[in-house]
Amino acid sequence: MKQMKLGVVGCGNISDAYLRGGANSKIVAVKSVTDINPDSAKTKAETHGVSAVTYDEMLADPDVQIIINLTVPQAHAEISKLALQAGKHVYSEKPFAVTFSEAQELVRVADDRKLRIGSAPDTFLGAGHQTVRKLIDEGRIGTVTGGAVTFATPGMEMWHPNPFFFFQKGGGPVLDIGCYPITQLVNCLGPVRSVVAHASKGQEKRTITSDLHKGEQVTVEVPTTVNGILDFANGANVSFTASWDIWKHQRKPIELYGTEGSILNPDPNFFGGAVKISARNGDWEAIDISTQPFGKPNQPAGEGREVANYRMAGVYDMAAAINSGRSHRANGGLALHVLEIMESLERASSENRRIYTETSCERPATVPQGEGEEVFLAE
Ligand SMILES: NC(=O)c1ccc[n+]([C@@H]2O[C@H](COP(=O)([O-])OP(=O)(O)OC[C@H]3O[C@@H](n4cnc5c(N)ncnc54)[C@H](O)[C@@H]3O)[C@@H](O)[C@H]2O)c1
Protein backbone atom coordinates (compact mmCIF):
# COMPACT_ATOMS: atom_id res chain seq x y z
CA MET A 1 0.00 0.00 0.00
CA LYS A 2 1.02 3.65 -0.43
CA GLN A 3 2.37 5.15 2.81
CA MET A 4 -0.34 7.14 4.58
CA LYS A 5 0.71 10.63 5.69
CA LEU A 6 0.19 11.67 9.30
CA GLY A 7 0.00 15.04 11.05
CA VAL A 8 0.95 15.05 14.76
CA VAL A 9 -0.72 17.55 17.11
CA GLY A 10 0.99 17.96 20.50
CA CYS A 11 4.78 17.81 20.70
CA GLY A 12 5.30 16.88 24.36
CA ASN A 13 6.74 13.95 26.25
CA ILE A 14 5.09 11.08 24.34
CA SER A 15 5.54 12.54 20.84
CA ASP A 16 9.05 11.09 20.38
CA ALA A 17 7.69 7.53 20.64
CA TYR A 18 5.23 8.28 17.81
CA LEU A 19 7.77 10.17 15.69
CA ARG A 20 10.20 7.24 16.03
CA GLY A 21 7.42 4.77 15.17
CA GLY A 22 6.51 6.86 12.10
CA ALA A 23 10.12 7.05 10.92
CA ASN A 24 10.52 3.29 10.52
CA SER A 25 7.20 2.39 8.93
CA LYS A 26 6.21 1.24 5.45
CA ILE A 27 2.56 1.90 6.25
CA VAL A 28 2.66 5.47 7.63
CA ALA A 29 4.96 8.54 7.61
CA VAL A 30 4.69 11.72 9.69
CA LYS A 31 4.53 14.73 7.36
CA SER A 32 4.07 17.59 9.82
CA VAL A 33 3.84 18.44 13.51
CA THR A 34 2.11 21.25 15.39
CA ASP A 35 1.74 22.46 18.98
CA ILE A 36 -0.04 25.29 20.78
CA ASN A 37 3.53 26.27 21.68
CA PRO A 38 5.22 26.76 18.26
CA ASP A 39 8.74 26.34 19.75
CA SER A 40 7.89 22.79 20.85
CA ALA A 41 6.75 21.95 17.32
CA LYS A 42 9.88 23.53 15.81
CA THR A 43 12.18 21.52 18.10
CA LYS A 44 10.48 18.19 17.30
CA ALA A 45 10.35 19.02 13.59
CA GLU A 46 14.10 19.67 13.52
CA THR A 47 14.92 16.53 15.54
CA HIS A 48 12.79 14.24 13.39
CA GLY A 49 13.16 15.85 9.96
CA VAL A 50 9.49 16.79 9.45
CA SER A 51 7.85 20.19 9.00
CA ALA A 52 6.41 22.42 11.75
CA VAL A 53 3.08 24.01 10.76
CA THR A 54 0.01 25.59 12.38
CA TYR A 55 -2.97 23.33 13.09
CA ASP A 56 -4.99 25.17 10.42
CA GLU A 57 -2.25 24.50 7.86
CA MET A 58 -2.14 20.82 8.85
CA LEU A 59 -5.92 20.48 8.49
CA ALA A 60 -5.83 22.22 5.09
CA ASP A 61 -3.06 19.92 3.78
CA PRO A 62 -4.71 17.37 1.44
CA ASP A 63 -1.72 14.98 1.83
CA VAL A 64 -2.38 14.50 5.55
CA GLN A 65 -4.93 11.70 5.96
CA ILE A 66 -4.70 10.88 9.67
CA ILE A 67 -4.33 13.35 12.56
CA ILE A 68 -2.50 11.92 15.58
CA ASN A 69 -3.77 13.73 18.68
CA LEU A 70 -1.06 13.82 21.39
CA THR A 71 -2.31 16.90 23.24
CA VAL A 72 -3.24 16.92 26.94
CA PRO A 73 -6.46 15.03 27.80
CA GLN A 74 -8.49 18.22 28.33
CA ALA A 75 -7.84 19.22 24.67
CA HIS A 76 -8.42 15.78 23.07
CA ALA A 77 -12.11 16.13 22.14
CA GLU A 78 -11.80 19.62 20.63
CA ILE A 79 -8.69 18.79 18.57
CA SER A 80 -10.14 15.47 17.35
CA LYS A 81 -13.47 17.07 16.40
CA LEU A 82 -11.76 19.79 14.35
CA ALA A 83 -9.81 17.10 12.49
CA LEU A 84 -12.95 15.08 11.72
CA GLN A 85 -14.76 18.22 10.56
CA ALA A 86 -11.82 18.85 8.19
CA GLY A 87 -12.33 15.36 6.71
CA LYS A 88 -9.34 13.67 8.41
CA HIS A 89 -9.26 10.31 10.15
CA VAL A 90 -8.18 10.64 13.80
CA TYR A 91 -6.09 8.56 16.17
CA SER A 92 -5.96 9.98 19.70
CA GLU A 93 -3.79 9.30 22.70
CA LYS A 94 -5.77 8.19 25.71
CA PRO A 95 -8.12 9.09 27.19
CA PHE A 96 -10.22 9.27 24.05
CA ALA A 97 -12.03 12.27 25.67
CA VAL A 98 -12.43 13.30 29.29
CA THR A 99 -16.16 12.63 29.44
CA PHE A 100 -18.31 9.86 28.02
CA SER A 101 -20.65 12.39 26.39
CA GLU A 102 -17.74 14.10 24.55
CA ALA A 103 -16.57 10.70 23.36
CA GLN A 104 -20.08 9.79 22.15
CA GLU A 105 -20.15 13.02 20.13
CA LEU A 106 -16.78 12.20 18.53
CA VAL A 107 -17.96 8.75 17.46
CA ARG A 108 -21.15 10.33 16.04
CA VAL A 109 -19.18 12.91 14.02
CA ALA A 110 -16.79 10.22 12.69
CA ASP A 111 -19.67 7.88 11.76
CA ASP A 112 -21.65 10.67 10.04
CA ARG A 113 -18.63 11.51 7.90
CA LYS A 114 -17.60 7.87 7.34
CA LEU A 115 -14.19 8.62 8.85
CA ARG A 116 -12.14 6.35 11.09
CA ILE A 117 -11.53 7.22 14.70
CA GLY A 118 -9.10 5.31 16.86
CA SER A 119 -7.57 5.67 20.28
CA ALA A 120 -4.79 4.47 22.51
CA PRO A 121 -4.22 2.29 24.38
CA ASP A 122 -2.96 0.03 21.61
CA THR A 123 -0.74 -1.96 23.98
CA PHE A 124 -3.29 -4.80 23.84
CA LEU A 125 -1.98 -5.46 20.31
CA GLY A 126 1.37 -6.41 21.88
CA ALA A 127 2.73 -9.94 22.07
CA GLY A 128 2.17 -10.36 25.84
CA HIS A 129 -1.51 -9.45 25.74
CA GLN A 130 -2.34 -11.22 22.48
CA THR A 131 -0.77 -14.39 23.89
CA VAL A 132 -3.06 -14.13 26.94
CA ARG A 133 -6.06 -13.58 24.65
CA LYS A 134 -5.18 -16.71 22.68
CA LEU A 135 -4.74 -18.83 25.85
CA ILE A 136 -8.22 -17.74 26.97
CA ASP A 137 -9.78 -18.34 23.55
CA GLU A 138 -8.23 -21.83 23.49
CA GLY A 139 -9.92 -22.54 26.85
CA ARG A 140 -6.62 -23.16 28.62
CA ILE A 141 -8.02 -21.94 31.98
CA GLY A 142 -11.59 -23.06 31.26
CA THR A 143 -14.29 -20.46 31.81
CA VAL A 144 -12.90 -17.18 33.17
CA THR A 145 -14.82 -16.48 36.37
CA GLY A 146 -12.77 -13.65 37.85
CA GLY A 147 -9.61 -11.61 37.98
CA ALA A 148 -7.72 -8.85 39.77
CA VAL A 149 -6.17 -5.66 38.39
CA THR A 150 -3.65 -3.46 40.19
CA PHE A 151 -2.18 -0.33 38.70
CA ALA A 152 -0.61 1.49 41.64
CA THR A 153 2.30 3.92 41.96
CA PRO A 154 3.14 6.90 44.21
CA GLY A 155 2.10 9.37 41.48
CA MET A 156 3.34 11.36 38.50
CA GLU A 157 4.78 14.52 40.08
CA MET A 158 8.16 12.88 40.68
CA TRP A 159 8.97 12.15 37.01
CA HIS A 160 6.73 13.97 34.51
CA PRO A 161 8.05 17.42 33.48
CA ASN A 162 4.49 18.91 33.41
CA PRO A 163 2.45 16.86 35.88
CA PHE A 164 -0.42 19.37 36.44
CA PHE A 165 -2.93 17.80 34.03
CA PHE A 166 -2.79 14.44 35.81
CA PHE A 167 -4.47 15.96 38.91
CA GLN A 168 -7.03 18.15 37.11
CA LYS A 169 -10.48 17.14 35.91
CA GLY A 170 -9.87 14.62 33.12
CA GLY A 171 -6.81 13.27 34.94
CA GLY A 172 -6.56 10.80 37.83
CA PRO A 173 -5.27 7.23 37.79
CA VAL A 174 -8.42 5.65 36.33
CA LEU A 175 -8.49 7.79 33.17
CA ASP A 176 -4.72 7.95 32.88
CA ILE A 177 -3.68 4.37 33.54
CA GLY A 178 -6.86 2.38 34.19
CA CYS A 179 -7.54 2.44 30.46
CA TYR A 180 -4.63 0.01 29.87
CA PRO A 181 -5.86 -2.95 31.94
CA ILE A 182 -9.54 -2.27 31.18
CA THR A 183 -8.86 -2.32 27.43
CA GLN A 184 -6.92 -5.59 27.77
CA LEU A 185 -9.73 -7.11 29.87
CA VAL A 186 -12.36 -6.12 27.27
CA ASN A 187 -10.06 -7.56 24.58
CA CYS A 188 -9.95 -10.87 26.46
CA LEU A 189 -13.37 -11.10 28.15
CA GLY A 190 -15.68 -8.83 26.13
CA PRO A 191 -17.82 -5.95 27.42
CA VAL A 192 -18.55 -4.88 31.01
CA ARG A 193 -22.19 -4.95 32.18
CA SER A 194 -21.95 -3.00 35.45
CA VAL A 195 -19.51 -1.56 38.00
CA VAL A 196 -19.37 -0.64 41.69
CA ALA A 197 -16.53 1.34 43.29
CA HIS A 198 -15.18 3.43 46.15
CA ALA A 199 -12.91 6.38 45.28
CA SER A 200 -10.77 8.54 47.59
CA LYS A 201 -8.06 11.20 47.54
CA GLY A 202 -4.76 10.48 49.33
CA GLN A 203 -3.63 14.12 49.50
CA GLU A 204 -5.36 17.49 48.82
CA LYS A 205 -2.12 19.05 47.46
CA ARG A 206 1.01 17.47 46.03
CA THR A 207 4.50 18.93 45.78
CA ILE A 208 6.23 18.47 42.42
CA THR A 209 9.72 16.98 42.68
CA SER A 210 10.56 16.61 38.94
CA ASP A 211 12.98 19.26 37.61
CA LEU A 212 11.00 21.82 35.57
CA HIS A 213 8.44 22.75 38.27
CA LYS A 214 10.36 21.49 41.35
CA GLY A 215 8.84 22.74 44.62
CA GLU A 216 5.54 23.94 43.05
CA GLN A 217 2.27 22.62 44.48
CA VAL A 218 -0.58 21.14 42.54
CA THR A 219 -4.14 20.98 43.91
CA VAL A 220 -5.65 17.53 43.49
CA GLU A 221 -9.11 17.81 41.82
CA VAL A 222 -9.72 14.08 41.23
CA PRO A 223 -9.76 10.85 43.28
CA THR A 224 -6.31 9.26 43.37
CA THR A 225 -7.30 5.83 44.72
CA VAL A 226 -10.19 3.91 43.16
CA ASN A 227 -11.14 0.36 44.16
CA GLY A 228 -13.89 -1.13 42.08
CA ILE A 229 -15.50 -4.29 40.73
CA LEU A 230 -15.99 -4.88 37.01
CA ASP A 231 -18.94 -7.18 36.29
CA PHE A 232 -18.43 -8.52 32.76
CA ALA A 233 -21.34 -9.52 30.52
CA ASN A 234 -19.84 -13.04 30.36
CA GLY A 235 -20.16 -13.33 34.17
CA ALA A 236 -16.50 -12.70 35.13
CA ASN A 237 -16.14 -10.76 38.41
CA VAL A 238 -12.89 -8.72 38.37
CA SER A 239 -11.52 -6.51 41.15
CA PHE A 240 -9.88 -3.27 40.03
CA THR A 241 -7.43 -0.99 41.85
CA ALA A 242 -5.97 2.18 40.30
CA SER A 243 -3.97 4.40 42.62
CA TRP A 244 -1.35 7.14 42.85
CA ASP A 245 -1.16 6.80 46.64
CA ILE A 246 0.93 3.62 46.88
CA TRP A 247 4.73 3.55 47.25
CA LYS A 248 5.23 -0.18 47.10
CA HIS A 249 3.17 -3.37 46.75
CA GLN A 250 3.46 -6.97 45.60
CA ARG A 251 0.33 -7.31 43.48
CA LYS A 252 0.49 -8.31 39.79
CA PRO A 253 -0.87 -5.97 37.05
CA ILE A 254 -3.56 -8.42 35.89
CA GLU A 255 -4.44 -11.93 37.13
CA LEU A 256 -7.19 -13.95 35.48
CA TYR A 257 -8.89 -16.85 37.22
CA GLY A 258 -10.69 -19.67 35.40
CA THR A 259 -12.42 -22.95 36.22
CA GLU A 260 -9.29 -24.85 35.08
CA GLY A 261 -6.42 -22.56 36.14
CA SER A 262 -5.04 -19.04 36.30
CA ILE A 263 -3.09 -16.65 34.03
CA LEU A 264 -0.65 -13.87 34.94
CA ASN A 265 -0.97 -11.11 32.30
CA PRO A 266 2.05 -8.77 31.98
CA ASP A 267 1.99 -4.97 32.55
CA PRO A 268 -0.52 -3.59 30.01
CA ASN A 269 1.30 -0.22 29.87
CA PHE A 270 3.81 -2.02 27.61
CA PHE A 271 3.52 -4.50 24.77
CA GLY A 272 5.58 -7.52 25.86
CA GLY A 273 6.41 -9.08 29.25
CA ALA A 274 6.17 -12.46 30.92
CA VAL A 275 3.01 -14.54 30.51
CA LYS A 276 2.45 -17.38 32.98
CA ILE A 277 -0.27 -20.00 33.30
CA SER A 278 -1.17 -22.62 35.87
CA ALA A 279 -3.23 -25.76 35.30
CA ARG A 280 -5.51 -25.64 38.37
CA ASN A 281 -3.15 -25.26 41.37
CA GLY A 282 -0.08 -26.61 39.52
CA ASP A 283 3.21 -24.69 39.14
CA TRP A 284 3.32 -21.52 37.03
CA GLU A 285 4.43 -22.31 33.46
CA ALA A 286 6.08 -19.57 31.36
CA ILE A 287 4.53 -19.16 27.90
CA ASP A 288 6.61 -18.17 24.85
CA ILE A 289 5.34 -14.91 23.29
CA SER A 290 7.92 -14.69 20.47
CA THR A 291 5.60 -15.83 17.66
CA GLN A 292 3.53 -12.64 18.07
CA PRO A 293 4.70 -9.20 16.81
CA PHE A 294 5.40 -6.20 19.10
CA GLY A 295 6.93 -8.10 22.00
CA LYS A 296 10.71 -7.74 21.78
CA PRO A 297 12.08 -5.23 24.31
CA ASN A 298 13.18 -2.07 22.47
CA GLN A 299 13.31 0.70 25.08
CA PRO A 300 15.59 1.10 28.14
CA ALA A 301 13.61 1.19 31.39
CA GLY A 302 16.38 1.88 33.94
CA GLU A 303 18.59 -0.46 35.98
CA GLY A 304 19.60 -2.34 32.81
CA ARG A 305 16.01 -3.40 32.10
CA GLU A 306 14.25 -2.98 28.74
CA VAL A 307 10.55 -2.90 27.87
CA ALA A 308 8.64 -3.38 24.60
CA ASN A 309 7.15 -0.03 23.53
CA TYR A 310 5.54 -0.04 20.07
CA ARG A 311 3.15 2.93 20.49
CA MET A 312 1.98 3.52 16.90
CA ALA A 313 0.99 -0.15 16.36
CA GLY A 314 -2.67 0.95 16.57
CA VAL A 315 -2.00 3.55 13.86
CA TYR A 316 -0.31 0.97 11.58
CA ASP A 317 -3.38 -1.23 11.99
CA MET A 318 -5.80 1.67 11.40
CA ALA A 319 -3.98 2.86 8.26
CA ALA A 320 -3.79 -0.69 6.84
CA ALA A 321 -7.48 -1.18 7.69
CA ILE A 322 -8.48 2.04 5.90
CA ASN A 323 -6.53 0.81 2.87
CA SER A 324 -8.15 -2.64 2.77
CA GLY A 325 -11.62 -1.65 4.03
CA ARG A 326 -11.61 -3.95 7.11
CA SER A 327 -12.28 -2.64 10.64
CA HIS A 328 -9.39 -1.52 12.84
CA ARG A 329 -8.73 -2.86 16.31
CA ALA A 330 -8.07 0.17 18.58
CA ASN A 331 -11.36 1.63 17.35
CA GLY A 332 -13.83 4.25 18.57
CA GLY A 333 -16.41 1.68 19.74
CA LEU A 334 -13.86 -0.01 22.01
CA ALA A 335 -12.50 3.34 23.28
CA LEU A 336 -16.03 4.62 23.96
CA HIS A 337 -16.96 1.51 25.99
CA VAL A 338 -13.69 1.69 27.97
CA LEU A 339 -14.28 5.39 28.69
CA GLU A 340 -17.82 4.65 29.86
CA ILE A 341 -16.47 1.97 32.23
CA MET A 342 -13.89 4.43 33.63
CA GLU A 343 -16.41 7.24 34.11
CA SER A 344 -18.84 4.74 35.68
CA LEU A 345 -16.23 3.71 38.28
CA GLU A 346 -16.04 7.29 39.54
CA ARG A 347 -19.82 7.79 39.32
CA ALA A 348 -20.48 4.51 41.15
CA SER A 349 -18.48 5.94 44.06
CA SER A 350 -19.79 9.52 44.00
CA GLU A 351 -23.42 8.38 43.53
CA ASN A 352 -22.99 5.44 45.92
CA ARG A 353 -24.67 2.91 43.62
CA ARG A 354 -24.07 0.24 40.96
CA ILE A 355 -23.84 1.72 37.45
CA TYR A 356 -24.99 -0.30 34.42
CA THR A 357 -23.19 0.53 31.16
CA GLU A 358 -25.13 1.82 28.15
CA THR A 359 -22.57 0.81 25.55
CA SER A 360 -21.11 -2.52 24.53
CA CYS A 361 -18.54 -3.52 21.93
CA GLU A 362 -17.19 -6.45 19.98
CA ARG A 363 -13.86 -7.93 21.02
CA PRO A 364 -11.30 -6.73 18.45
CA ALA A 365 -9.89 -9.35 16.06
CA THR A 366 -6.72 -11.08 17.29
CA VAL A 367 -3.38 -9.98 15.81
CA PRO A 368 -1.90 -12.52 13.39
CA GLN A 369 1.44 -14.17 14.21
CA GLY A 370 4.53 -12.80 12.46
CA GLU A 371 6.96 -9.90 12.63
CA GLY A 372 6.20 -6.17 13.01
CA GLU A 373 3.69 -4.00 11.17
CA GLU A 374 3.68 -6.35 8.13
CA VAL A 375 1.13 -8.57 9.91
CA PHE A 376 -1.50 -5.87 9.34
CA LEU A 377 -0.83 -5.74 5.60
CA ALA A 378 -1.61 -9.40 4.99
CA GLU A 379 -5.22 -9.11 6.20
N1 LIG B 1 4.10 10.71 28.75
C1 LIG B 1 3.81 9.45 28.61
O1 LIG B 1 4.62 8.55 28.92
C2 LIG B 1 2.49 9.03 27.99
C3 LIG B 1 2.32 7.71 27.71
C4 LIG B 1 1.18 7.33 27.10
C5 LIG B 1 0.22 8.26 26.82
N2 LIG B 1 0.34 9.56 27.13
C6 LIG B 1 -0.77 10.48 26.80
O2 LIG B 1 -0.36 11.32 25.73
C7 LIG B 1 -0.94 12.62 25.89
C8 LIG B 1 0.18 13.63 25.96
O3 LIG B 1 1.01 13.32 27.04
P1 LIG B 1 2.43 13.96 27.21
O4 LIG B 1 3.06 13.25 28.34
O5 LIG B 1 3.13 14.02 25.90
O6 LIG B 1 2.00 15.45 27.68
P2 LIG B 1 2.85 16.80 27.55
O7 LIG B 1 2.22 17.79 28.46
O8 LIG B 1 4.30 16.50 27.69
O9 LIG B 1 2.60 17.23 26.02
C9 LIG B 1 1.36 17.69 25.52
C10 LIG B 1 1.65 18.70 24.40
O10 LIG B 1 0.40 19.11 23.83
C11 LIG B 1 0.45 20.52 23.62
N3 LIG B 1 -0.91 21.03 23.60
C12 LIG B 1 -1.77 21.15 24.63
N4 LIG B 1 -2.95 21.64 24.21
C13 LIG B 1 -2.84 21.81 22.87
C14 LIG B 1 -3.72 22.28 21.86
N5 LIG B 1 -4.97 22.67 22.15
N6 LIG B 1 -3.27 22.33 20.58
C15 LIG B 1 -2.01 21.95 20.27
N7 LIG B 1 -1.13 21.50 21.20
C16 LIG B 1 -1.54 21.42 22.48
C17 LIG B 1 1.29 21.06 24.76
O11 LIG B 1 1.83 22.34 24.48
C18 LIG B 1 2.36 19.96 24.90
O12 LIG B 1 3.50 20.22 24.09
C19 LIG B 1 -1.78 12.56 27.16
O13 LIG B 1 -3.12 12.33 26.81
C20 LIG B 1 -1.20 11.38 27.93
O14 LIG B 1 -2.17 10.77 28.75
C21 LIG B 1 1.49 9.98 27.68
The ligand as an ORCA input file, in Angstrom:
! r2SCAN-3c Opt
* xyz 0 1
  N       4.102     10.706     28.750
  C       3.808      9.447     28.607
  O       4.616      8.546     28.921
  C       2.490      9.034     27.989
  C       2.321      7.715     27.710
  C       1.176      7.335     27.100
  C       0.216      8.262     26.822
  N       0.339      9.559     27.127
  C      -0.766     10.477     26.795
  O      -0.364     11.315     25.735
  C      -0.935     12.625     25.891
  C       0.177     13.628     25.956
  O       1.012     13.318     27.044
  P       2.435     13.959     27.210
  O       3.056     13.249     28.337
  O       3.127     14.021     25.897
  O       2.001     15.449     27.682
  P       2.853     16.804     27.550
  O       2.219     17.788     28.461
  O       4.303     16.502     27.690
  O       2.600     17.232     26.016
  C       1.362     17.693     25.516
  C       1.650     18.699     24.403
  O       0.399     19.110     23.829
  C       0.454     20.519     23.619
  N      -0.910     21.027     23.596
  C      -1.767     21.153     24.632
  N      -2.948     21.640     24.206
  C      -2.840     21.808     22.871
  C      -3.718     22.279     21.863
  N      -4.967     22.671     22.153
  N      -3.274     22.326     20.581
  C      -2.010     21.952     20.265
  N      -1.133     21.498     21.198
  C      -1.543     21.420     22.483
  C       1.293     21.056     24.764
  O       1.829     22.341     24.476
  C       2.361     19.961     24.898
  O       3.499     20.222     24.091
  C      -1.784     12.564     27.160
  O      -3.121     12.331     26.814
  C      -1.197     11.384     27.935
  O      -2.170     10.765     28.746
  C       1.488      9.976     27.677
*
